[in-house]
Amino acid sequence: MASHCLPDDRGSQAMVQGEYGTVKAKSRRRNLPIGAVLKGVLAKMKERAKFVAPDDPVFTARSGKPVDEHNIARWHLKPVGGSLEMPWLSWHCFRRTHTTLANELGMAFTDRMAMMGHSEARMTALYTAEDLQRRRIVLDQMAARLLPARAPAKRKLRSLTQSATKLPHD
């Protein structure tokens, strides 16, 4: 069950299934940094005509009530995913992409774990996809060491397969 944490005088509040409450899991209580791009987007949102008080939710319906992640996905995320021929696009995909990209850019494992709100390292590891490009580079480097540099590619492969199929008594 996803929650949206909002600051209050007790530390944090959560909107879960349309109700405000406290965040119970200690690992879910976290301060997340806001980058310059998001700060600019939020500043623009603050310029709107209504629902800009400190206690107002950031994402609201016309009535001022909070909009939950399911409605945002239904109204915005899924249509965009469909137009990009990515109907599987979801918030979960963004969580996986976030931790994978953060890993590739060198963010410390403990920082990624904190950003994800995981209390167990195993969960963060499960969310992080390994870098396929790095694997391809290593495989190409291995192939370069195994195959003679001066032989044409087909000849290299043929000589390797023939030597692998020869029996010792041949």
N, C-alpha and C positions, 0 to 999 in steps of 0.2 A: 504494500500500500504506500503510495507516494505521498509526500507531504511537502508543503512550501513553508519554509521558516521565515518568520517575520520578527524583527527585533521588538522587544518591549521592555518594560522596566524589570522584569524577572529574568531576562536573558534571551528567551526566544518563545515564540508562539508558532503553532503549526495549524495549517488549514488542511484537514483531512476529511474527505467526503462531505464538504460543505460546512463543517463545524470547526470553530477555533478551540484549541486545547494546548497542552504542553507537549513538548517533544520528550518522550520517555527514554528512548535508547540514548545512552551517553554519546555514542559515536555519531549519532545523527545531529547532535548539537555542535555546530561548527561555524566558524567565520570563514567565508569564502572571499578571496580577493576579487575585485572587479577591475578588469583591464580598461584601458583608455577608450576602446571602441564601444564597449558596453556602457561605460560611464556617459559617453556622448548620446547614446540611444536613450538611456534613462533620463538624461537632462531634457531631451526633446519631448519625452512623454510627460514630463513635469509641466510643460507649457500648455497642456490641454486645458480646456475650460473648467472641467470638474473632476472630482475624485483625486485631488492632489494633496490632501492633508496628510500629515505624518502617519496617521493610523489607517489610512485608506490602502486597500490592496493595490498592487501595481497593475495587475491584469483584471479588469472589471468588465462586466456586461453593461449595457446602457443604463441599467437600474442602479449601478454602483456595487452590486454584489460581486464577490470574487468569481472569476472564471476558472474552473479546474482544468487540470492537464488533459482530461478526456475530451472536453469540449474544444480546447485549443487544437488538439490532434484531429478531431473530426472536422472542424471548420477550416483549418489552415494546413496542418502538416500532411494529412492524407491526400488532399487535393494536389498539393505541390508534388508529393511523392508519385501520384498517379501521372501527372503531366511530365515527370522526368522518367517514366517507366520504371519506377522504384516503389511499387505498391506496398512493399514490406517496410518502408521507412517508419520509424517509431522513436519514441523517447529512449527506449532501451538501446537502439542503434547509436544514438548520440552519446550515451554513457560509455559504450564500448569504444566508440571513436575517440572520445575525449581521453580516456586513459591510455589507449594505444598511441595516439599522437603525442601525448605528454611523455610517454616512455621513449618514443623515437627522438623527441627533442631534448631528452636528458633530464627530465624531472625526476627527482629522487622517489624511490618506491614509497617511502613513508609519506611524502607529500601527496602522491597520487592516492594513497590509501585514505588520507585525511580528506582530500577533496571529494572522494567518492562516498565518504561516510561509512566506510567499512571498519568493523572492529577486528576482523580476521584478515590476515595477509592473503590467505587462500582465496578469498573472494576477489580481491583486487587482481591477483594473478589470473583467475578465471576470466575476468573481464578484459584482460590485456591480450590482444592478438599479437602473435610474433610477426616480425618484419620479414615479409616474403622477399622483398628486394634484396635485403641483406643475405638471405639464403641463396638467392640466384647468384649473387656476386661470389659467394664462397664456392658454390658448385662450379662456376666458370673457372675460378682459380684452381680448383682441384682438377678439372678437365685439362687445363693448360699444363699442369705438372705431369699428368698421366699420359698425354698424347704427345708424340714427338713433334716438335715445332716445324720441321722441314717437310713432312709428308702431307699430301693433300688430305682434307677432312675425311673423304670416303675411304681412302686407303688406310688412314689411321684406325678408323672404326673397324674396317674389315680385318686388319691384322690383329687387333685386340680380340675380336670375337673368334677368329680362327685359333689363336693361341689359347684362348680360354676353353675351346672345345677339344683340343688335342689331348689324347691320353698319354701318360708317361711312356708307354711302350711304342708309340708311333714313331 
